[in-house]
Amino acid sequence: ESYDMGGHDTYMHKEIAEQAEAVDRVLRGRIDDKFATVHLGGLNLDPREARSVRRIKILGCGTSYHAGQIGAQLIEELARIPADAEPASEFRYRNPVVDPDTLYVAVSQSGETYDVLAAVQELKRKGARVLGVVNVVGSAIAREADGGTYVHAGPEVCVVSTKCFTNTVVAFALLALHLGRIRDLSVADGRRIIEGLRRLPGQIDEILKAEPEIKRLALHFADAKSMLFIGRVRGYPVAREASLKLKEVSYIHAEAYPASELKHGPLALVEPAMPTVAIVPDDELLEKNRAALEEIKARSGRILAVAHQEQEKADHTIIVPKNEDELDPILMGIPLQLFAYHTALALGRDIDKPRNLAKSVTVE
Ligand code: AGP
């Protein structure tokens, strides 16, 4: 991958298109089929240390924070270590309790985001162990961390992060699998996840082939003043990231909510002028998600679902290929990157350099 546009009109479009290749790269040379695990060379965490971790705290900003939220779920699901993600910018200002049994993970595309770097420095001053999940090799956060893993997304130029988000989540899946196999994840489950990881590049290409249809949907909704994004558990961080993508590149107001919270407030917003994008994976929460679609439909809300099968209550469904339940979030946001891109294009926005934003926020 290079800075050459390769026939794309924007870096955002180019970087979306590069995702299968990028995922292939983050997987390359790391899978160990014999022991159904992965090797992450720079982790600097021996099995004994990995077994003594009681909690994992992931810190990042913006898109990297959202990738960290999915990462926390993957770690809980595969390694059964309690994990959560928090914006680094909030963490560093709340005088957090730094716990010696907690492993801290700093996530960043650039490796230079000031709030993340400051959080890492504060943690290290307090004796914590900090890993980095970083894209830019040799960046400040990568240097400051005790170890970690590179995301290998390649150069990301567009201010709006796309391929790095996907690769970061895959890197977290690798970390979760690695920790899981040191702890209680079975060989069979290790194999199942490895096979799922290997299917990702082909499935990403399949999703990208649906671009003409996604473009049509983007044009259909481009007149919206505001959009609601909903998802549940695995789908919720996907909804958050998709909502951030839409707002930063198209300037349409977008709000993400857990689908389970609809009836506690946001349902009041639903009317034909407020479309909803719903993340509806074919997992154990499918029926619950369908019930949410019904509630929206009953209030005449327009619905665009991203799902594994046609959703009867939705006005439009973008169908994505099914992977393992745990890995589905990696794929479900990809059509919504294209959705944000085509919405922004239709509205004549400055796609690679949205107003008021910088690629890397190196100041407070
Ligand atoms: C991504 O689309 C955003 N422009 C922004 O939220 C970004 O993810 C954030 O500033 C963090 O950057 P980093 O990953 O380089 O640390």
Boltz pocket constraint, residues with backbone or C-beta under 6 A from the ligand:
constraints:
  - pocket:
      binder: B
      contacts: [[A, 61], [A, 62], [A, 63], [A, 64], [A, 107], [A, 108], [A, 109], [A, 110], [A, 111], [A, 112], [A, 113], [A, 116], [A, 159], [A, 160], [A, 161], [A, 162], [A, 248], [A, 357], [A, 358], [A, 359], [A, 360], [A, 361]]
      max_distance: 6.0
